[in-house]
């Protein structure tokens, strides 16, 4: 009987509207949840075939729930360096176990990037998922070579407690100054001038070199003796300067350098070895003004700079647009320590939902691919930022009114069908 089908249709309508109301409730309650993706509800008709001509059998309706994973939320800045957001496509890779890859652990995808350090130094978000990345070596390359882009096997939990401190040995020293032309060409030779330079050893200690400038009895000529911290010679360099009269080189400019006793010369650079540590000392250009010069009566070292640094502890980390986690140390050194790839799938809306705004690969989503952030179809990573929920409160409150009205109408169908059945029952009295 069509009345029964109408009643069943009303029941299916109540169920469908209840499902929609539940989804709306979830959306509203998670409107402030970082990275939350709204669940939308669409309806599909259920059609049954009538058993008799010119009759109609109501089929009803069913709810089709869809999570809008591909719809991004607003990116908002924060003051926490390990808060991460994605501009564009992609997901962070996370694990429900700090030791990823262990039996029973799950690797998931998420855009909820509110990560912070736990008691072991692991980066974990508010849902308890551990951020995964590729560990980088000292040269900024992924440890173990090029990683797999279609699996999570080479990834590990990002751990900041493993990053303690860093020192860097000095490899280059730049020296600029003026030597007094008046002190050359004297017999006997004039007394030498000395300057001490600090440099950093591979173990982060500070040591000393001494540049001892000995004027020659020949005009415009000098001998540079380079001494280590123990006043032992590590190299000798003979230098000549232009008098500004002969040749085309400007007066006072360095015209030639020759090394001996452990020092080699290439252009305006002196290379020495101090206890197994190679150091280049840049004196400027040969045949040009600047760098090392010879004028007047005054010895004036005007510039001494070097690379390297003493030991410094980890001060903070930064995450770049390319997903590179950079450690910044108290001595000013910077070192890339992890790379955070962004995972993409063909159909993000086909991912299976998990607790904590996370998702699992499914048949409907397609296979995963791990991109370097900012390449291919992947978006970029924003450090000190979070992606807000993509829920529009005004839209959800409007939907509540529509759903309540539709629910009441479906209840009215059941009530009316009951009254019609009651009329049929009364015919037998």
Buried (B, 14 or more C-beta within 10 A) or exposed (E): EBBEBBBBBBBBBBBBBBBBBBBBEBBBEBBEBBBBBBBBBEBEEBEEEEEEEEEEBBBBBBBEEEBBBBEBBEBEEBEEBBBBBBBBBBBBBBBBBBEBBEEEEEBBBBBBBBBEBBEEBBBBBBBEBBBBBBBBEEEEEBEEEEBEBEEBEBBBBBBBEEBEBBBBBBBBBBBBBBBBBBBBBEEEBBEBBEBEBBBBBEEBEEBBBBBBBBBBEEEBBBBBBBBBBEEEBBBBBBBBBBBBEEEEBBBBBBBBBEBEEBBBBEEBBBBBEBEEBEBBBBBBBBBEBEBBBBBEEEBEBEEBEBBBBBBBEBEEBBBBEBBBBBBBBBBEBEBBBBBBBBBBBEEBBBBBBBEBBBBEBEEEBBEBBBBBBBEBEBBBBBBBBBBBBBBEEEEBEEBBEEBEEBBEEBBEBBEBBEEBBEEEEEEEE
